């Protein structure tokens, strides 16, 4: 089997060790392995398109952001995508049951099954994990990359404190299924996990035909903090005014005369409001453990 591994060469010593282990283990099992290093933001998308024409499997060794880029080069292609989770959050690793364990990840590449999973789609991009507008997108936008590299997930907490200190911005208009809401923030889930191994949307999934939406009501900064704490614990039922529902199509915008709000997609800022999101079914062949595939 020919395997192309797309990776970020500046992701650190530990990531390089995992990459070396992956390459060596695959070669021991008879795979022909070629490494492709990204050189700039967005390069993984271009590499994925090019590599897919020459291999039997594209493997992405990186965090959720690198995986997101590669997905946008592989949707509606016939070449399976596998992952080696390396990075800060690694939500997809938890979603398919391999977590951040390199041994489990490589065994999944060798013995897993390919499942055509459903992805989210906007006018310009595809995503595997989630879309966020409001507080979480502003946290991502305010993230200090150097601080993130030094302290990992704790950098998100620091950015969140800064966002709250600066004051909450105007509310959002959310429309779906003929209904509309005013919200402070909204997260559109394509998977169960969020922020790493926090299972906040147990009804979501890569094989589900609908998204799960977490819609936060207009609130003061202190009430929003309480909402976020219960949201991260998966206890939407304890948040007064919060809506938790399923839909296959949703639009998020701002109120008239208000400035646009940033949009985060799979943990990276990808644009601004307004944004319309739909499901693209069976769009990506993903290698995952057989026990995680509930229908084929």
C-alpha positions as CSV (number, residue, x, y, z in Angstrom):
1,X,0.0,0.0,0.0
2,X,1.3,3.5,-0.9
3,X,0.8,6.0,1.9
4,X,1.4,9.7,1.8
5,X,1.8,11.4,5.2
6,X,1.2,15.2,5.3
7,X,2.8,16.8,8.3
8,X,3.9,20.1,9.8
9,X,7.7,20.2,10.1
10,X,7.7,22.9,12.8
11,X,5.3,21.2,15.2
12,X,7.9,20.2,17.7
13,X,10.3,17.4,18.8
14,X,7.5,15.1,20.2
15,X,5.6,15.4,17.0
16,X,8.7,14.4,15.0
17,X,9.1,11.3,17.2
18,X,5.5,10.3,16.6
19,X,6.0,10.9,12.8
20,X,9.2,8.8,12.8
21,X,7.4,6.0,14.7
22,X,4.5,6.1,12.3
23,X,6.7,5.9,9.2
24,X,8.8,3.1,10.6
25,X,5.8,1.0,11.7
26,X,4.1,1.3,8.4
27,X,7.2,0.4,6.5
28,X,7.7,-2.6,8.7
29,X,4.3,-3.8,7.6
30,X,5.2,-3.4,3.9
31,X,3.8,0.0,3.2
32,X,5.6,2.4,0.8
33,X,5.6,5.7,2.8
34,X,6.3,9.2,1.5
35,X,6.4,12.3,3.7
36,X,5.0,15.7,2.5
37,X,5.8,18.7,4.7
38,X,3.6,21.7,4.8
39,X,5.3,25.1,4.2
40,X,2.6,27.7,4.9
41,X,-1.0,28.1,6.1
42,X,-3.4,26.4,3.8
43,X,-0.7,24.2,2.1
44,X,-2.1,21.0,3.5
45,X,-5.2,21.5,1.3
46,X,-3.0,21.8,-1.9
47,X,-0.8,18.9,-0.8
48,X,-3.9,16.7,-0.1
49,X,-5.2,17.3,-3.6
50,X,-1.9,16.5,-5.2
51,X,-0.9,13.5,-3.0
52,X,-4.3,11.8,-3.5
53,X,-3.5,11.1,-7.1
54,X,-0.5,9.0,-6.3
55,X,-1.3,7.0,-3.1
56,X,-3.7,4.5,-1.6
57,X,-4.2,6.5,1.6
58,X,-3.5,10.0,2.7
59,X,-2.5,10.3,6.3
60,X,-2.5,13.6,8.1
61,X,-0.1,13.9,11.1
62,X,-1.2,17.0,12.8
63,X,-3.8,18.9,14.9
64,X,-7.4,19.6,14.1
65,X,-6.3,22.7,12.0
66,X,-4.0,20.7,9.7
67,X,-6.7,18.0,9.4
68,X,-9.3,20.6,8.5
69,X,-7.0,21.9,5.7
70,X,-6.5,18.4,4.3
71,X,-10.2,17.6,4.4
72,X,-10.8,20.5,2.1
73,X,-8.5,18.9,-0.4
74,X,-10.0,15.4,-0.1
75,X,-13.8,15.7,0.0
76,X,-15.5,13.7,-2.7
77,X,-12.3,12.0,-3.6
78,X,-12.0,8.2,-3.5
79,X,-8.8,8.1,-1.5
80,X,-9.2,7.3,2.3
81,X,-7.9,9.7,4.9
82,X,-6.3,8.5,8.1
83,X,-5.0,10.6,10.9
84,X,-2.1,10.6,13.4
85,X,-3.3,13.1,16.1
86,X,-0.6,15.6,16.9
87,X,-1.5,19.0,18.3
88,X,-3.4,20.8,21.1
89,X,-6.9,19.5,21.0
90,X,-7.1,16.5,18.6
91,X,-10.9,16.3,18.7
92,X,-11.1,14.0,15.7
93,X,-8.8,11.5,17.5
94,X,-11.2,11.3,20.4
95,X,-14.2,11.1,18.1
96,X,-13.0,8.0,16.3
97,X,-11.8,6.3,19.5
98,X,-8.0,6.6,19.2
99,X,-7.5,9.7,21.4
100,X,-3.9,10.9,21.3
101,X,-2.3,7.4,21.4
102,X,0.2,7.0,18.5
103,X,0.1,3.2,18.8
104,X,-3.7,3.1,18.5
105,X,-3.5,5.6,15.6
106,X,-1.0,3.5,13.6
107,X,-2.9,0.3,14.3
108,X,-6.1,2.0,13.0
109,X,-4.2,2.9,9.8
110,X,-3.2,-0.8,9.4
111,X,-6.4,-2.5,10.5
112,X,-9.2,0.1,10.5
113,X,-12.1,0.3,8.0
114,X,-13.0,3.0,5.6
115,X,-16.3,4.8,6.2
116,X,-17.7,7.5,4.1
117,X,-18.6,10.1,6.7
118,X,-20.7,13.3,6.5
119,X,-19.1,16.7,6.7
120,X,-20.3,20.2,7.2
121,X,-20.4,22.5,4.2
122,X,-20.5,26.3,3.8
123,X,-20.3,28.4,0.6
124,X,-16.5,28.2,0.6
125,X,-15.3,25.4,2.9
126,X,-15.9,22.0,4.4
127,X,-15.4,21.0,8.0
128,X,-15.4,17.8,10.1
129,X,-15.8,19.0,13.6
130,X,-17.7,22.2,14.3
131,X,-18.5,25.8,13.5
132,X,-18.6,28.4,16.2
133,X,-19.8,32.0,16.0
134,X,-19.8,34.4,19.0
135,X,-17.7,33.9,22.2
136,X,-15.7,30.8,21.1
137,X,-14.8,32.3,17.8
138,X,-13.6,35.5,19.5
139,X,-11.5,33.3,21.9
140,X,-9.9,31.6,18.9
141,X,-9.4,35.0,17.1
142,X,-7.7,36.4,20.2
143,X,-5.4,33.4,20.8
144,X,-1.7,34.1,21.1
145,X,0.1,31.4,19.0
146,X,3.3,31.7,21.0
147,X,1.4,31.2,24.2
148,X,-0.5,28.3,22.8
149,X,2.8,26.6,21.8
150,X,4.1,27.1,25.3
151,X,1.1,26.2,27.5
152,X,-1.3,24.4,25.2
153,X,-5.0,24.4,26.0
154,X,-4.5,26.9,28.9
155,X,-3.9,29.6,26.2
156,X,-7.6,29.3,25.3
157,X,-8.5,30.1,28.9
158,X,-6.3,33.2,28.9
159,X,-7.8,34.4,25.6
160,X,-11.3,33.8,27.1
161,X,-10.6,35.9,30.1
162,X,-9.4,38.7,27.7
163,X,-12.6,38.4,25.6
164,X,-14.8,38.6,28.7
165,X,-12.8,41.6,30.1
166,X,-13.2,43.5,26.8
167,X,-17.0,43.1,27.0
168,X,-19.5,41.0,25.0
169,X,-20.3,42.0,21.4
170,X,-23.8,42.3,19.8
171,X,-26.1,39.3,19.6
172,X,-26.5,37.0,16.6
173,X,-29.5,36.1,14.4
174,X,-29.9,32.4,14.0
175,X,-32.3,30.9,11.4
176,X,-33.2,27.2,10.8
177,X,-36.3,25.2,9.9
178,X,-38.4,28.3,9.5
179,X,-37.6,29.5,13.0
180,X,-35.3,32.2,14.3
181,X,-33.6,33.1,17.5
182,X,-31.5,35.8,19.0
183,X,-28.3,34.3,20.6
184,X,-25.1,35.5,22.1
185,X,-23.1,32.5,20.7
186,X,-23.8,29.4,18.7
187,X,-21.8,26.2,18.1
188,X,-22.8,23.8,15.3
189,X,-21.5,20.3,16.1
190,X,-20.7,17.6,13.5
191,X,-19.1,15.5,16.2
192,X,-19.7,14.7,19.9
193,X,-16.5,16.2,21.3
194,X,-15.4,19.8,21.8
195,X,-12.2,21.4,23.1
196,X,-10.4,18.0,23.3
197,X,-12.1,15.2,25.2
198,X,-15.2,17.1,26.4
199,X,-18.3,15.3,25.2
200,X,-20.7,18.2,24.9
201,X,-22.9,17.0,22.0
202,X,-23.6,13.3,22.6
203,X,-26.3,13.3,19.8
204,X,-23.9,14.4,17.1
205,X,-21.7,12.2,14.9
206,X,-19.8,11.8,11.6
207,X,-22.5,9.4,10.4
208,X,-25.5,11.5,11.5
209,X,-27.5,13.3,8.8
210,X,-28.1,16.3,11.1
211,X,-26.0,18.7,13.1
212,X,-26.5,19.3,16.8
213,X,-26.7,23.0,17.6
214,X,-25.9,24.6,21.0
215,X,-27.4,28.1,21.1
216,X,-26.4,30.3,24.0
217,X,-29.0,33.0,25.1
218,X,-28.1,36.7,25.4
219,X,-26.4,37.0,28.8
220,X,-24.1,39.1,30.9
221,X,-20.5,38.0,31.0
222,X,-21.0,36.3,34.4
223,X,-24.0,34.3,33.2
224,X,-22.1,33.4,30.1
225,X,-19.3,32.0,32.2
226,X,-21.8,29.8,34.1
227,X,-23.4,28.7,30.7
228,X,-20.0,27.7,29.3
229,X,-19.1,25.7,32.4
230,X,-22.3,23.7,32.2
231,X,-21.9,23.4,28.4
232,X,-18.4,21.9,28.7
233,X,-19.9,19.4,31.2
234,X,-22.5,18.4,28.6
235,X,-25.3,19.7,30.9
236,X,-27.3,21.8,28.5
237,X,-30.5,21.0,30.4
238,X,-29.1,23.1,33.4
239,X,-28.7,26.3,31.3
240,X,-31.8,28.4,31.4
241,X,-32.7,29.8,27.9
242,X,-30.1,27.6,26.1
243,X,-31.4,25.7,23.0
244,X,-30.0,22.3,22.1
245,X,-31.5,20.9,18.9
246,X,-30.8,19.0,15.6
247,X,-30.9,20.5,12.1
248,X,-29.4,19.8,8.7
249,X,-29.3,23.5,7.6
250,X,-28.7,26.7,9.6
251,X,-27.8,30.3,8.9
252,X,-26.1,32.7,11.4
253,X,-25.8,36.4,10.9
254,X,-25.7,39.6,12.9
255,X,-28.5,42.1,13.6
256,X,-29.0,45.0,11.3
257,X,-26.3,47.8,11.5
258,X,-24.0,45.5,13.6
259,X,-20.4,44.7,12.6
260,X,-19.6,41.2,11.3
261,X,-18.6,38.5,13.8
262,X,-15.7,36.1,13.3
263,X,-16.4,32.4,12.5
264,X,-14.2,29.6,13.7
265,X,-14.2,26.3,11.9
266,X,-12.5,23.2,13.4
267,X,-10.6,25.5,15.7
268,X,-9.4,28.1,13.2
269,X,-10.8,31.4,12.1
270,X,-12.0,31.0,8.5
271,X,-14.2,34.0,7.8
272,X,-17.0,36.1,9.3
273,X,-20.8,36.3,9.4
274,X,-23.1,35.7,7.7
275,X,-22.6,32.0,7.3
276,X,-24.9,29.2,6.0
277,X,-24.1,25.6,6.9
278,X,-25.5,22.4,5.4
279,X,-24.6,18.7,5.5
280,X,-22.6,17.0,2.7
281,X,-23.3,13.3,3.1
282,X,-20.8,10.5,2.5
283,X,-18.3,13.2,1.4
284,X,-15.1,11.9,3.0
285,X,-13.7,8.3,3.2
286,X,-12.2,8.2,6.7
287,X,-10.2,5.3,8.2
288,X,-11.6,4.5,11.7
289,X,-11.9,1.5,14.0
290,X,-14.5,-1.0,12.8
291,X,-16.4,-0.8,16.1
292,X,-17.0,2.9,15.7
293,X,-18.9,2.4,12.4
294,X,-22.5,1.9,13.3
295,X,-23.8,1.6,9.7
296,X,-22.2,1.2,6.3
